[in-house]
């Protein structure tokens, strides 16, 4: 199983930037990066979803809004899929009657400084993240290991860690005075 960081690294270094949308749409881009990482279905075939709606609804270990992801894990892990959710009825047209919404676009979160890599009208390119107007939802894929990124419910922010280090340094100074 590949890690989220490996998946993100392949998206960054795999030579995809600039490929025209006509040759590689957003869904195809994600599927191609998975295939190029050697990720296959249990039966050995490559993933071939019916669009970003199917990507959001299938093969996930966790899914929710960007805010829910940040609240639950403390961060968006590298290699997570990020989606644009619309409430335009498009999911019903595609046969989804589950009330989740229409996930009309997908990209791969690669972390700072690049944000997201996705395929849109200008081809495969970098996209700003966070961008609440575009990226609304996150999915952690079941075939990718995100645990190495230490995402958990108890993650600490930088201010808390710095505060703890300062307290430890203060105790060390006290001991050194003796």
C-alpha positions as CSV (number, residue, x, y, z in Angstrom):
1,X,0.0,0.0,0.0
2,X,1.3,3.4,-0.9
3,X,1.3,6.4,1.5
4,X,-0.4,9.6,1.0
5,X,2.9,11.4,0.7
6,X,4.0,9.0,-2.1
7,X,0.7,9.6,-3.9
8,X,1.2,13.4,-3.6
9,X,4.9,13.1,-4.6
10,X,3.9,11.2,-7.8
11,X,1.3,13.9,-8.6
12,X,4.0,16.5,-8.2
13,X,6.9,14.8,-10.1
14,X,5.1,12.5,-12.6
15,X,5.2,15.0,-15.5
16,X,1.5,15.7,-15.5
17,X,1.6,19.5,-15.2
18,X,0.5,21.0,-18.6
19,X,-1.3,17.9,-20.0
20,X,-4.4,19.3,-21.7
21,X,-7.8,18.7,-20.1
22,X,-9.0,17.1,-23.3
23,X,-6.4,14.4,-22.8
24,X,-6.7,14.1,-19.0
25,X,-9.8,15.4,-17.2
26,X,-9.9,15.7,-13.4
27,X,-11.1,12.1,-12.8
28,X,-8.7,10.7,-15.3
29,X,-5.8,12.6,-13.7
30,X,-6.5,11.0,-10.3
31,X,-6.9,7.6,-11.8
32,X,-3.7,8.0,-13.8
33,X,-1.7,9.0,-10.8
34,X,-3.1,6.0,-8.9
35,X,-2.2,3.7,-11.8
36,X,1.3,5.1,-12.1
37,X,1.8,4.4,-8.4
38,X,0.9,0.8,-9.0
39,X,-2.4,1.0,-7.2
40,X,-5.0,-1.5,-8.5
41,X,-8.4,-2.9,-7.5
42,X,-8.3,-6.2,-5.7
43,X,-9.0,-8.0,-9.0
44,X,-5.8,-6.4,-10.5
45,X,-7.5,-3.8,-12.8
46,X,-7.0,-0.1,-12.6
47,X,-9.6,2.2,-11.0
48,X,-12.1,3.6,-13.5
49,X,-14.7,5.7,-11.7
50,X,-17.8,7.2,-13.3
51,X,-16.7,10.7,-12.5
52,X,-15.9,12.7,-9.4
53,X,-19.3,11.8,-7.8
54,X,-18.4,8.2,-7.9
55,X,-14.9,8.9,-6.5
56,X,-16.4,10.7,-3.5
57,X,-18.9,7.9,-2.8
58,X,-16.7,4.8,-3.3
59,X,-13.4,3.4,-1.9
60,X,-13.0,5.9,1.0
61,X,-11.8,5.3,4.5
62,X,-13.1,8.8,5.6
63,X,-14.9,11.6,3.9
64,X,-16.4,14.9,4.9
65,X,-16.0,18.7,4.6
66,X,-12.6,20.4,4.7
67,X,-13.5,21.8,8.1
68,X,-14.6,18.4,9.4
69,X,-11.3,16.9,8.2
70,X,-9.2,19.7,9.8
71,X,-11.2,19.3,13.0
72,X,-10.9,15.5,13.1
73,X,-7.3,15.1,12.0
74,X,-5.8,18.5,12.7
75,X,-4.8,18.8,9.0
76,X,-5.6,17.8,5.5
77,X,-3.2,14.9,4.8
78,X,-1.0,14.9,1.7
79,X,-2.6,12.6,-1.0
80,X,-6.1,13.3,0.1
81,X,-8.6,13.9,-2.6
82,X,-10.3,17.3,-2.5
83,X,-13.6,18.0,-4.1
84,X,-15.9,20.8,-5.3
85,X,-19.4,20.2,-4.0
86,X,-22.4,21.8,-5.7
87,X,-26.0,21.7,-4.8
88,X,-27.2,22.0,-8.4
89,X,-29.0,18.6,-8.7
90,X,-26.2,17.1,-10.9
91,X,-25.9,14.1,-8.6
92,X,-29.6,13.2,-9.2
93,X,-29.0,13.4,-13.0
94,X,-26.2,10.9,-12.6
95,X,-28.3,8.5,-10.6
96,X,-27.2,9.4,-7.0
97,X,-30.2,10.0,-4.7
98,X,-28.4,10.1,-1.4
99,X,-28.5,13.8,-0.7
100,X,-24.7,14.1,-0.5
101,X,-24.5,16.7,-3.4
102,X,-22.9,16.9,-6.8
103,X,-19.1,16.6,-6.6
104,X,-18.3,18.2,-9.9
105,X,-14.5,18.5,-9.6
106,X,-11.6,16.6,-7.9
107,X,-7.9,17.2,-7.2
108,X,-5.1,15.8,-5.2
109,X,-3.9,17.7,-2.1
110,X,-0.1,17.8,-2.2
111,X,0.6,20.3,0.6
112,X,2.5,23.5,0.7
113,X,3.6,25.3,-1.3
114,X,1.7,23.9,-4.2
115,X,-1.7,23.2,-2.6
116,X,-3.7,21.1,-5.0
117,X,-2.9,19.5,-8.4
118,X,-6.0,19.1,-10.6
119,X,-7.0,19.1,-14.3
120,X,-9.3,21.9,-15.4
121,X,-9.9,24.0,-18.5
122,X,-6.2,25.0,-18.6
123,X,-5.0,21.4,-18.2
124,X,-3.3,19.8,-15.3
125,X,-2.1,22.6,-13.0
126,X,-1.6,23.7,-9.4
127,X,-4.6,25.1,-7.5
128,X,-4.7,27.3,-4.5
129,X,-5.6,25.6,-1.2
130,X,-7.4,26.5,0.9
131,X,-10.0,28.0,-1.4
132,X,-13.4,27.6,0.2
133,X,-15.2,28.5,-3.1
134,X,-13.5,25.7,-4.9
135,X,-12.5,23.0,-2.5
136,X,-15.3,22.0,-0.1
137,X,-14.9,18.3,0.7
138,X,-12.1,15.8,1.4
139,X,-11.9,12.0,0.9
140,X,-9.2,9.8,2.3
141,X,-8.9,6.8,-0.1
142,X,-9.1,3.3,1.3
143,X,-6.2,2.2,-0.9
144,X,-3.8,4.8,0.5
145,X,-2.1,4.8,3.9
146,X,-2.4,8.2,5.6
147,X,-1.3,7.0,9.1
148,X,2.3,7.9,8.6
149,X,1.3,11.6,8.7
150,X,0.3,11.3,12.3
151,X,-3.2,12.4,11.7
152,X,-5.4,11.9,14.7
153,X,-8.0,13.5,16.9
154,X,-5.4,14.7,19.4
155,X,-3.0,16.5,17.0
156,X,-1.4,19.6,18.5
157,X,-1.0,22.9,16.8
158,X,2.4,24.6,16.5
159,X,1.6,27.2,19.3
160,X,0.8,24.4,21.8
161,X,4.0,22.5,20.9
162,X,6.1,25.7,21.3
163,X,4.5,26.4,24.6
164,X,5.3,22.9,25.8
165,X,8.9,23.2,24.7
166,X,9.3,26.6,26.4
167,X,7.9,25.1,29.7
168,X,10.5,22.2,29.4
169,X,13.3,24.7,28.7
170,X,12.2,26.6,31.8
171,X,12.4,23.5,33.9
172,X,15.8,22.7,32.4
173,X,17.1,26.2,33.4
174,X,15.9,25.6,36.9
175,X,17.8,22.3,37.2
176,X,20.9,23.9,35.7
177,X,20.9,26.6,38.4
178,X,21.3,24.0,41.1
